[in-house]
Amino acid sequence: MYLKTWKEFETASYNLLLKDPTRVRCTMKYCHSESTVQLKVTDDISCLQFKTSDIQNVKKIEVFYATIMKQITSNEL
């Protein structure tokens, strides 16, 4: 499901990560023809997606992915 706002996507993704950090996967895809970035976070049960063409979201995406990767790696001991 595509979420409409960045805040919704971020909150839902963190909640999905907290449920089971070992099953969560994150992908990011840039579509040059549309100048959009598509993000996807899934645990094979639910799939969260977000699409943006707003350049201001790039810094938010960078911080988000750093936090997600830190959580995933720290919980896989």
PDB file of N, CA, C and O in Angstrom:
ATOM      1  N   MET A   1       0.837  -1.164   0.000  1.00  0.00           N
ATOM      2  CA  MET A   1       0.000   0.000   0.000  1.00  0.00           C
ATOM      3  C   MET A   1       0.891   1.240   0.000  1.00  0.00           C
ATOM      4  O   MET A   1       1.869   1.310   0.744  1.00  0.00           O
ATOM      5  N   TYR A   2       0.550   2.199  -0.826  1.00  0.00           N
ATOM      6  CA  TYR A   2       1.277   3.463  -0.858  1.00  0.00           C
ATOM      7  C   TYR A   2       0.728   4.385   0.230  1.00  0.00           C
ATOM      8  O   TYR A   2      -0.478   4.617   0.314  1.00  0.00           O
ATOM      9  N   LEU A   3       1.615   4.897   1.047  1.00  0.00           N
ATOM     10  CA  LEU A   3       1.222   5.859   2.070  1.00  0.00           C
ATOM     11  C   LEU A   3       1.403   7.262   1.511  1.00  0.00           C
ATOM     12  O   LEU A   3       2.331   7.515   0.743  1.00  0.00           O
ATOM     13  N   LYS A   4       0.518   8.170   1.896  1.00  0.00           N
ATOM     14  CA  LYS A   4       0.475   9.487   1.264  1.00  0.00           C
ATOM     15  C   LYS A   4       1.497  10.476   1.803  1.00  0.00           C
ATOM     16  O   LYS A   4       2.013  11.299   1.046  1.00  0.00           O
ATOM     17  N   THR A   5       1.799  10.413   3.095  1.00  0.00           N
ATOM     18  CA  THR A   5       2.720  11.387   3.658  1.00  0.00           C
ATOM     19  C   THR A   5       3.968  10.681   4.184  1.00  0.00           C
ATOM     20  O   THR A   5       3.947   9.494   4.508  1.00  0.00           O
ATOM     21  N   TRP A   6       5.058  11.452   4.260  1.00  0.00           N
ATOM     22  CA  TRP A   6       6.306  10.904   4.763  1.00  0.00           C
ATOM     23  C   TRP A   6       6.163  10.448   6.211  1.00  0.00           C
ATOM     24  O   TRP A   6       6.672   9.392   6.586  1.00  0.00           O
ATOM     25  N   LYS A   7       5.480  11.236   7.016  1.00  0.00           N
ATOM     26  CA  LYS A   7       5.321  10.914   8.441  1.00  0.00           C
ATOM     27  C   LYS A   7       4.588   9.584   8.622  1.00  0.00           C
ATOM     28  O   LYS A   7       4.978   8.775   9.464  1.00  0.00           O
ATOM     29  N   GLU A   8       3.538   9.352   7.845  1.00  0.00           N
ATOM     30  CA  GLU A   8       2.815   8.079   7.913  1.00  0.00           C
ATOM     31  C   GLU A   8       3.731   6.912   7.571  1.00  0.00           C
ATOM     32  O   GLU A   8       3.744   5.896   8.267  1.00  0.00           O
ATOM     33  N   PHE A   9       4.497   7.066   6.493  1.00  0.00           N
ATOM     34  CA  PHE A   9       5.404   6.008   6.051  1.00  0.00           C
ATOM     35  C   PHE A   9       6.473   5.727   7.105  1.00  0.00           C
ATOM     36  O   PHE A   9       6.753   4.573   7.430  1.00  0.00           O
ATOM     37  N   GLU A  10       7.056   6.784   7.628  1.00  0.00           N
ATOM     38  CA  GLU A  10       8.117   6.642   8.616  1.00  0.00           C
ATOM     39  C   GLU A  10       7.609   5.941   9.871  1.00  0.00           C
ATOM     40  O   GLU A  10       8.255   5.016  10.363  1.00  0.00           O
ATOM     41  N   THR A  11       6.479   6.360  10.388  1.00  0.00           N
ATOM     42  CA  THR A  11       5.901   5.771  11.599  1.00  0.00           C
ATOM     43  C   THR A  11       5.523   4.310  11.379  1.00  0.00           C
ATOM     44  O   THR A  11       5.838   3.454  12.206  1.00  0.00           O
ATOM     45  N   ALA A  12       4.857   4.027  10.280  1.00  0.00           N
ATOM     46  CA  ALA A  12       4.447   2.652   9.984  1.00  0.00           C
ATOM     47  C   ALA A  12       5.659   1.747   9.788  1.00  0.00           C
ATOM     48  O   ALA A  12       5.638   0.589  10.205  1.00  0.00           O
ATOM     49  N   SER A  13       6.705   2.256   9.165  1.00  0.00           N
ATOM     50  CA  SER A  13       7.918   1.463   8.949  1.00  0.00           C
ATOM     51  C   SER A  13       8.616   1.145  10.258  1.00  0.00           C
ATOM     52  O   SER A  13       9.047   0.012  10.469  1.00  0.00           O
ATOM     53  N   TYR A  14       8.733   2.126  11.138  1.00  0.00           N
ATOM     54  CA  TYR A  14       9.348   1.884  12.444  1.00  0.00           C
ATOM     55  C   TYR A  14       8.537   0.867  13.240  1.00  0.00           C
ATOM     56  O   TYR A  14       9.113   0.006  13.906  1.00  0.00           O
ATOM     57  N   ASN A  15       7.212   0.953  13.181  1.00  0.00           N
ATOM     58  CA  ASN A  15       6.366  -0.014  13.891  1.00  0.00           C
ATOM     59  C   ASN A  15       6.560  -1.418  13.333  1.00  0.00           C
ATOM     60  O   ASN A  15       6.599  -2.388  14.091  1.00  0.00           O
ATOM     61  N   LEU A  16       6.682  -1.531  12.014  1.00  0.00           N
ATOM     62  CA  LEU A  16       6.913  -2.825  11.386  1.00  0.00           C
ATOM     63  C   LEU A  16       8.266  -3.382  11.814  1.00  0.00           C
ATOM     64  O   LEU A  16       8.404  -4.576  12.077  1.00  0.00           O
ATOM     65  N   LEU A  17       9.243  -2.520  11.878  1.00  0.00           N
ATOM     66  CA  LEU A  17      10.580  -2.935  12.301  1.00  0.00           C
ATOM     67  C   LEU A  17      10.592  -3.409  13.748  1.00  0.00           C
ATOM     68  O   LEU A  17      11.265  -4.389  14.070  1.00  0.00           O
ATOM     69  N   LEU A  18       9.867  -2.739  14.612  1.00  0.00           N
ATOM     70  CA  LEU A  18       9.853  -3.113  16.027  1.00  0.00           C
ATOM     71  C   LEU A  18       9.179  -4.459  16.269  1.00  0.00           C
ATOM     72  O   LEU A  18       9.506  -5.154  17.232  1.00  0.00           O
ATOM     73  N   LYS A  19       8.228  -4.835  15.392  1.00  0.00           N
ATOM     74  CA  LYS A  19       7.551  -6.119  15.547  1.00  0.00           C
ATOM     75  C   LYS A  19       8.516  -7.286  15.374  1.00  0.00           C
ATOM     76  O   LYS A  19       8.556  -8.193  16.205  1.00  0.00           O
ATOM     77  N   ASP A  20       9.298  -7.262  14.287  1.00  0.00           N
ATOM     78  CA  ASP A  20      10.243  -8.349  14.021  1.00  0.00           C
ATOM     79  C   ASP A  20      11.387  -7.831  13.148  1.00  0.00           C
ATOM     80  O   ASP A  20      11.300  -7.898  11.922  1.00  0.00           O
ATOM     81  N   PRO A  21      12.451  -7.320  13.754  1.00  0.00           N
ATOM     82  CA  PRO A  21      13.535  -6.701  12.989  1.00  0.00           C
ATOM     83  C   PRO A  21      14.309  -7.664  12.094  1.00  0.00           C
ATOM     84  O   PRO A  21      14.982  -7.228  11.160  1.00  0.00           O
ATOM     85  N   THR A  22      14.225  -8.956  12.361  1.00  0.00           N
ATOM     86  CA  THR A  22      14.972  -9.908  11.539  1.00  0.00           C
ATOM     87  C   THR A  22      14.286 -10.217  10.210  1.00  0.00           C
ATOM     88  O   THR A  22      14.907 -10.802   9.323  1.00  0.00           O
ATOM     89  N   ARG A  23      13.036  -9.842  10.059  1.00  0.00           N
ATOM     90  CA  ARG A  23      12.301 -10.137   8.829  1.00  0.00           C
ATOM     91  C   ARG A  23      12.107  -8.929   7.919  1.00  0.00           C
ATOM     92  O   ARG A  23      11.642  -9.085   6.790  1.00  0.00           O
ATOM     93  N   VAL A  24      12.446  -7.757   8.371  1.00  0.00           N
ATOM     94  CA  VAL A  24      12.180  -6.528   7.612  1.00  0.00           C
ATOM     95  C   VAL A  24      13.237  -6.318   6.536  1.00  0.00           C
ATOM     96  O   VAL A  24      14.434  -6.479   6.774  1.00  0.00           O
ATOM     97  N   ARG A  25      12.764  -5.954   5.346  1.00  0.00           N
ATOM     98  CA  ARG A  25      13.637  -5.604   4.230  1.00  0.00           C
ATOM     99  C   ARG A  25      13.251  -4.232   3.712  1.00  0.00           C
ATOM    100  O   ARG A  25      12.076  -3.864   3.712  1.00  0.00           O
ATOM    101  N   CYS A  26      14.247  -3.481   3.273  1.00  0.00           N
ATOM    102  CA  CYS A  26      14.019  -2.134   2.760  1.00  0.00           C
ATOM    103  C   CYS A  26      14.634  -2.010   1.367  1.00  0.00           C
ATOM    104  O   CYS A  26      15.746  -2.480   1.126  1.00  0.00           O
ATOM    105  N   THR A  27      13.905  -1.379   0.462  1.00  0.00           N
ATOM    106  CA  THR A  27      14.458  -1.108  -0.861  1.00  0.00           C
ATOM    107  C   THR A  27      14.169   0.337  -1.233  1.00  0.00           C
ATOM    108  O   THR A  27      13.214   0.952  -0.757  1.00  0.00           O
ATOM    109  N   MET A  28      15.021   0.850  -2.093  1.00  0.00           N
ATOM    110  CA  MET A  28      14.854   2.208  -2.606  1.00  0.00           C
ATOM    111  C   MET A  28      15.160   2.160  -4.094  1.00  0.00           C
ATOM    112  O   MET A  28      16.157   1.573  -4.514  1.00  0.00           O
ATOM    113  N   LYS A  29      14.294   2.783  -4.889  1.00  0.00           N
ATOM    114  CA  LYS A  29      14.467   2.777  -6.332  1.00  0.00           C
ATOM    115  C   LYS A  29      14.240   4.179  -6.876  1.00  0.00           C
ATOM    116  O   LYS A  29      13.268   4.846  -6.523  1.00  0.00           O
ATOM    117  N   TYR A  30      15.154   4.616  -7.742  1.00  0.00           N
ATOM    118  CA  TYR A  30      15.015   5.915  -8.386  1.00  0.00           C
ATOM    119  C   TYR A  30      14.550   5.703  -9.806  1.00  0.00           C
ATOM    120  O   TYR A  30      15.144   4.922 -10.550  1.00  0.00           O
ATOM    121  N   CYS A  31      13.492   6.393 -10.187  1.00  0.00           N
ATOM    122  CA  CYS A  31      12.963   6.326 -11.544  1.00  0.00           C
ATOM    123  C   CYS A  31      13.329   7.631 -12.255  1.00  0.00           C
ATOM    124  O   CYS A  31      12.739   8.680 -11.994  1.00  0.00           O
ATOM    125  N   HIS A  32      14.306   7.548 -13.152  1.00  0.00           N
ATOM    126  CA  HIS A  32      14.822   8.743 -13.806  1.00  0.00           C
ATOM    127  C   HIS A  32      13.778   9.421 -14.697  1.00  0.00           C
ATOM    128  O   HIS A  32      13.702  10.649 -14.732  1.00  0.00           O
ATOM    129  N   SER A  33      12.989   8.648 -15.403  1.00  0.00           N
ATOM    130  CA  SER A  33      12.008   9.227 -16.331  1.00  0.00           C
ATOM    131  C   SER A  33      10.929  10.036 -15.611  1.00  0.00           C
ATOM    132  O   SER A  33      10.411  11.011 -16.156  1.00  0.00           O
ATOM    133  N   GLU A  34      10.589   9.625 -14.375  1.00  0.00           N
ATOM    134  CA  GLU A  34       9.583  10.344 -13.596  1.00  0.00           C
ATOM    135  C   GLU A  34      10.195  11.260 -12.547  1.00  0.00           C
ATOM    136  O   GLU A  34       9.488  12.052 -11.923  1.00  0.00           O
ATOM    137  N   SER A  35      11.499  11.157 -12.351  1.00  0.00           N
ATOM    138  CA  SER A  35      12.220  11.890 -11.295  1.00  0.00           C
ATOM    139  C   SER A  35      11.600  11.649  -9.919  1.00  0.00           C
ATOM    140  O   SER A  35      11.336  12.583  -9.162  1.00  0.00           O
ATOM    141  N   THR A  36      11.378  10.383  -9.622  1.00  0.00           N
ATOM    142  CA  THR A  36      10.794  10.008  -8.335  1.00  0.00           C
ATOM    143  C   THR A  36      11.665   8.973  -7.629  1.00  0.00           C
ATOM    144  O   THR A  36      12.414   8.228  -8.261  1.00  0.00           O
ATOM    145  N   VAL A  37      11.546   8.949  -6.319  1.00  0.00           N
ATOM    146  CA  VAL A  37      12.179   7.926  -5.496  1.00  0.00           C
ATOM    147  C   VAL A  37      11.056   7.097  -4.883  1.00  0.00           C
ATOM    148  O   VAL A  37      10.101   7.634  -4.322  1.00  0.00           O
ATOM    149  N   GLN A  38      11.189   5.777  -5.003  1.00  0.00           N
ATOM    150  CA  GLN A  38      10.188   4.873  -4.446  1.00  0.00           C
ATOM    151  C   GLN A  38      10.840   4.066  -3.332  1.00  0.00           C
ATOM    152  O   GLN A  38      11.888   3.450  -3.527  1.00  0.00           O
ATOM    153  N   LEU A  39      10.213   4.076  -2.170  1.00  0.00           N
ATOM    154  CA  LEU A  39      10.709   3.333  -1.018  1.00  0.00           C
ATOM    155  C   LEU A  39       9.738   2.211  -0.700  1.00  0.00           C
ATOM    156  O   LEU A  39       8.525   2.357  -0.850  1.00  0.00           O
ATOM    157  N   LYS A  40      10.290   1.089  -0.260  1.00  0.00           N
ATOM    158  CA  LYS A  40       9.455  -0.056   0.094  1.00  0.00           C
ATOM    159  C   LYS A  40      10.038  -0.712   1.334  1.00  0.00           C
ATOM    160  O   LYS A  40      11.238  -0.982   1.394  1.00  0.00           O
ATOM    161  N   VAL A  41       9.189  -0.969   2.323  1.00  0.00           N
ATOM    162  CA  VAL A  41       9.573  -1.683   3.540  1.00  0.00           C
ATOM    163  C   VAL A  41       8.583  -2.829   3.691  1.00  0.00           C
ATOM    164  O   VAL A  41       7.371  -2.614   3.687  1.00  0.00           O
ATOM    165  N   THR A  42       9.101  -4.045   3.823  1.00  0.00           N
ATOM    166  CA  THR A  42       8.228  -5.204   3.905  1.00  0.00           C
ATOM    167  C   THR A  42       8.766  -6.234   4.881  1.00  0.00           C
ATOM    168  O   THR A  42       9.967  -6.299   5.146  1.00  0.00           O
ATOM    169  N   ASP A  43       7.858  -7.033   5.409  1.00  0.00           N
ATOM    170  CA  ASP A  43       8.225  -8.187   6.228  1.00  0.00           C
ATOM    171  C   ASP A  43       7.551  -9.443   5.677  1.00  0.00           C
ATOM    172  O   ASP A  43       7.382 -10.418   6.409  1.00  0.00           O
ATOM    173  N   ASP A  44       7.173  -9.435   4.425  1.00  0.00           N
ATOM    174  CA  ASP A  44       6.479 -10.502   3.700  1.00  0.00           C
ATOM    175  C   ASP A  44       5.021 -10.672   4.113  1.00  0.00           C
ATOM    176  O   ASP A  44       4.297 -11.443   3.482  1.00  0.00           O
ATOM    177  N   ILE A  45       4.585  -9.992   5.128  1.00  0.00           N
ATOM    178  CA  ILE A  45       3.174 -10.021   5.510  1.00  0.00           C
ATOM    179  C   ILE A  45       2.526  -8.704   5.112  1.00  0.00           C
ATOM    180  O   ILE A  45       1.463  -8.689   4.490  1.00  0.00           O
ATOM    181  N   SER A  46       3.162  -7.612   5.469  1.00  0.00           N
ATOM    182  CA  SER A  46       2.667  -6.306   5.051  1.00  0.00           C
ATOM    183  C   SER A  46       3.768  -5.583   4.285  1.00  0.00           C
ATOM    184  O   SER A  46       4.958  -5.758   4.545  1.00  0.00           O
ATOM    185  N   CYS A  47       3.333  -4.772   3.342  1.00  0.00           N
ATOM    186  CA  CYS A  47       4.249  -4.053   2.471  1.00  0.00           C
ATOM    187  C   CYS A  47       3.865  -2.573   2.487  1.00  0.00           C
ATOM    188  O   CYS A  47       2.736  -2.209   2.162  1.00  0.00           O
ATOM    189  N   LEU A  48       4.821  -1.732   2.871  1.00  0.00           N
ATOM    190  CA  LEU A  48       4.595  -0.292   2.931  1.00  0.00           C
ATOM    191  C   LEU A  48       5.401   0.372   1.821  1.00  0.00           C
ATOM    192  O   LEU A  48       6.577   0.061   1.631  1.00  0.00           O
ATOM    193  N   GLN A  49       4.770   1.281   1.092  1.00  0.00           N
ATOM    194  CA  GLN A  49       5.450   1.956   0.004  1.00  0.00           C
ATOM    195  C   GLN A  49       5.210   3.451   0.072  1.00  0.00           C
ATOM    196  O   GLN A  49       4.177   3.923   0.545  1.00  0.00           O
ATOM    197  N   PHE A  50       6.213   4.185  -0.422  1.00  0.00           N
ATOM    198  CA  PHE A  50       6.135   5.637  -0.458  1.00  0.00           C
ATOM    199  C   PHE A  50       6.840   6.115  -1.715  1.00  0.00           C
ATOM    200  O   PHE A  50       7.921   5.631  -2.053  1.00  0.00           O
ATOM    201  N   LYS A  51       6.232   7.053  -2.398  1.00  0.00           N
ATOM    202  CA  LYS A  51       6.791   7.603  -3.628  1.00  0.00           C
ATOM    203  C   LYS A  51       6.834   9.112  -3.499  1.00  0.00           C
ATOM    204  O   LYS A  51       5.859   9.733  -3.076  1.00  0.00           O
ATOM    205  N   THR A  52       7.978   9.709  -3.869  1.00  0.00           N
ATOM    206  CA  THR A  52       8.100  11.153  -3.776  1.00  0.00           C
ATOM    207  C   THR A  52       8.965  11.697  -4.903  1.00  0.00           C
ATOM    208  O   THR A  52       9.862  11.019  -5.403  1.00  0.00           O
ATOM    209  N   SER A  53       8.679  12.916  -5.287  1.00  0.00           N
ATOM    210  CA  SER A  53       9.535  13.645  -6.223  1.00  0.00           C
ATOM    211  C   SER A  53      10.054  14.916  -5.562  1.00  0.00           C
ATOM    212  O   SER A  53      10.684  15.748  -6.215  1.00  0.00           O
ATOM    213  N   ASP A  54       9.793  15.062  -4.289  1.00  0.00           N
ATOM    214  CA  ASP A  54      10.185  16.247  -3.525  1.00  0.00           C
ATOM    215  C   ASP A  54      11.635  16.114  -3.062  1.00  0.00           C
ATOM    216  O   ASP A  54      11.972  15.179  -2.335  1.00  0.00           O
ATOM    217  N   ILE A  55      12.476  17.028  -3.474  1.00  0.00           N
ATOM    218  CA  ILE A  55      13.898  16.975  -3.151  1.00  0.00           C
ATOM    219  C   ILE A  55      14.139  17.152  -1.655  1.00  0.00           C
ATOM    220  O   ILE A  55      15.165  16.695  -1.150  1.00  0.00           O
ATOM    221  N   GLN A  56      13.242  17.789  -0.943  1.00  0.00           N
ATOM    222  CA  GLN A  56      13.405  17.990   0.497  1.00  0.00           C
ATOM    223  C   GLN A  56      13.318  16.682   1.280  1.00  0.00           C
ATOM    224  O   GLN A  56      13.816  16.592   2.402  1.00  0.00           O
ATOM    225  N   ASN A  57      12.691  15.680   0.695  1.00  0.00           N
ATOM    226  CA  ASN A  57      12.568  14.394   1.373  1.00  0.00           C
ATOM    227  C   ASN A  57      13.847  13.572   1.319  1.00  0.00           C
ATOM    228  O   ASN A  57      13.965  12.579   2.037  1.00  0.00           O
ATOM    229  N   VAL A  58      14.809  13.960   0.487  1.00  0.00           N
ATOM    230  CA  VAL A  58      16.026  13.174   0.341  1.00  0.00           C
ATOM    231  C   VAL A  58      16.803  13.086   1.660  1.00  0.00           C
ATOM    232  O   VAL A  58      17.255  12.004   2.033  1.00  0.00           O
ATOM    233  N   LYS A  59      16.961  14.193   2.359  1.00  0.00           N
ATOM    234  CA  LYS A  59      17.659  14.177   3.643  1.00  0.00           C
ATOM    235  C   LYS A  59      16.897  13.335   4.660  1.00  0.00           C
ATOM    236  O   LYS A  59      17.508  12.615   5.450  1.00  0.00           O
ATOM    237  N   LYS A  60      15.569  13.419   4.646  1.00  0.00           N
ATOM    238  CA  LYS A  60      14.758  12.606   5.554  1.00  0.00           C
ATOM    239  C   LYS A  60      14.944  11.120   5.256  1.00  0.00           C
ATOM    240  O   LYS A  60      15.021  10.303   6.174  1.00  0.00           O
ATOM    241  N   ILE A  61      15.017  10.773   3.969  1.00  0.00           N
ATOM    242  CA  ILE A  61      15.208   9.383   3.567  1.00  0.00           C
ATOM    243  C   ILE A  61      16.570   8.884   4.036  1.00  0.00           C
ATOM    244  O   ILE A  61      16.691   7.751   4.501  1.00  0.00           O
ATOM    245  N   GLU A  62      17.589   9.719   3.916  1.00  0.00           N
ATOM    246  CA  GLU A  62      18.933   9.342   4.352  1.00  0.00           C
ATOM    247  C   GLU A  62      18.966   9.041   5.853  1.00  0.00           C
ATOM    248  O   GLU A  62      19.534   8.031   6.267  1.00  0.00           O
ATOM    249  N   VAL A  63      18.373   9.891   6.652  1.00  0.00           N
ATOM    250  CA  VAL A  63      18.323   9.676   8.103  1.00  0.00           C
ATOM    251  C   VAL A  63      17.496   8.436   8.430  1.00  0.00           C
ATOM    252  O   VAL A  63      17.872   7.642   9.292  1.00  0.00           O
ATOM    253  N   PHE A  64      16.378   8.276   7.745  1.00  0.00           N
ATOM    254  CA  PHE A  64      15.503   7.122   7.951  1.00  0.00           C
ATOM    255  C   PHE A  64      16.251   5.813   7.694  1.00  0.00           C
ATOM    256  O   PHE A  64      16.204   4.899   8.517  1.00  0.00           O
ATOM    257  N   TYR A  65      16.938   5.723   6.556  1.00  0.00           N
ATOM    258  CA  TYR A  65      17.648   4.494   6.221  1.00  0.00           C
ATOM    259  C   TYR A  65      18.796   4.224   7.186  1.00  0.00           C
ATOM    260  O   TYR A  65      19.055   3.066   7.516  1.00  0.00           O
ATOM    261  N   ALA A  66      19.484   5.252   7.639  1.00  0.00           N
ATOM    262  CA  ALA A  66      20.558   5.059   8.617  1.00  0.00           C
ATOM    263  C   ALA A  66      19.997   4.482   9.917  1.00  0.00           C
ATOM    264  O   ALA A  66      20.591   3.579  10.507  1.00  0.00           O
ATOM    265  N   THR A  67      18.864   4.998  10.356  1.00  0.00           N
ATOM    266  CA  THR A  67      18.231   4.515  11.586  1.00  0.00           C
ATOM    267  C   THR A  67      17.733   3.081  11.423  1.00  0.00           C
ATOM    268  O   THR A  67      17.932   2.244  12.304  1.00  0.00           O
ATOM    269  N   ILE A  68      17.093   2.806  10.304  1.00  0.00           N
ATOM    270  CA  ILE A  68      16.578   1.451  10.031  1.00  0.00           C
ATOM    271  C   ILE A  68      17.730   0.441  10.000  1.00  0.00           C
ATOM    272  O   ILE A  68      17.642  -0.622  10.614  1.00  0.00           O
ATOM    273  N   MET A  69      18.797   0.771   9.293  1.00  0.00           N
ATOM    274  CA  MET A  69      19.922  -0.162   9.180  1.00  0.00           C
ATOM    275  C   MET A  69      20.598  -0.381  10.532  1.00  0.00           C
ATOM    276  O   MET A  69      21.040  -1.491  10.831  1.00  0.00           O
ATOM    277  N   LYS A  70      20.679   0.651  11.336  1.00  0.00           N
ATOM    278  CA  LYS A  70      21.261   0.507  12.673  1.00  0.00           C
ATOM    279  C   LYS A  70      20.405  -0.444  13.517  1.00  0.00           C
ATOM    280  O   LYS A  70      20.941  -1.301  14.219  1.00  0.00           O
ATOM    281  N   GLN A  71      19.087  -0.297  13.450  1.00  0.00           N
ATOM    282  CA  GLN A  71      18.177  -1.159  14.211  1.00  0.00           C
ATOM    283  C   GLN A  71      18.265  -2.609  13.735  1.00  0.00           C
ATOM    284  O   GLN A  71      18.321  -3.530  14.549  1.00  0.00           O
ATOM    285  N   ILE A  72      18.276  -2.807  12.429  1.00  0.00           N
ATOM    286  CA  ILE A  72      18.313  -4.168  11.888  1.00  0.00           C
ATOM    287  C   ILE A  72      19.604  -4.867  12.288  1.00  0.00           C
ATOM    288  O   ILE A  72      19.577  -6.017  12.727  1.00  0.00           O
ATOM    289  N   THR A  73      20.722  -4.187  12.142  1.00  0.00           N
ATOM    290  CA  THR A  73      22.001  -4.826  12.447  1.00  0.00           C
ATOM    291  C   THR A  73      22.220  -5.023  13.935  1.00  0.00           C
ATOM    292  O   THR A  73      22.862  -5.996  14.330  1.00  0.00           O
ATOM    293  N   SER A  74      21.710  -4.138  14.770  1.00  0.00           N
ATOM    294  CA  SER A  74      21.921  -4.280  16.206  1.00  0.00           C
ATOM    295  C   SER A  74      21.059  -5.388  16.802  1.00  0.00           C
ATOM    296  O   SER A  74      21.409  -5.941  17.845  1.00  0.00           O
ATOM    297  N   ASN A  75      19.949  -5.720  16.169  1.00  0.00           N
ATOM    298  CA  ASN A  75      19.060  -6.755  16.696  1.00  0.00           C
ATOM    299  C   ASN A  75      19.351  -8.135  16.111  1.00  0.00           C
ATOM    300  O   ASN A  75      18.706  -9.107  16.503  1.00  0.00           O
ATOM    301  N   GLU A  76      20.301  -8.250  15.186  1.00  0.00           N
ATOM    302  CA  GLU A  76      20.615  -9.549  14.592  1.00  0.00           C
ATOM    303  C   GLU A  76      21.854 -10.172  15.228  1.00  0.00           C
ATOM    304  O   GLU A  76      22.760 -10.602  14.515  1.00  0.00           O
ATOM    305  N   LEU A  77      21.906 -10.226  16.508  1.00  0.00           N
ATOM    306  CA  LEU A  77      23.075 -10.776  17.203  1.00  0.00           C
ATOM    307  C   LEU A  77      22.997 -12.263  17.346  1.00  0.00           C
ATOM    308  O   LEU A  77      23.903 -12.878  17.908  1.00  0.00           O
TER     309      LEU A  77
END
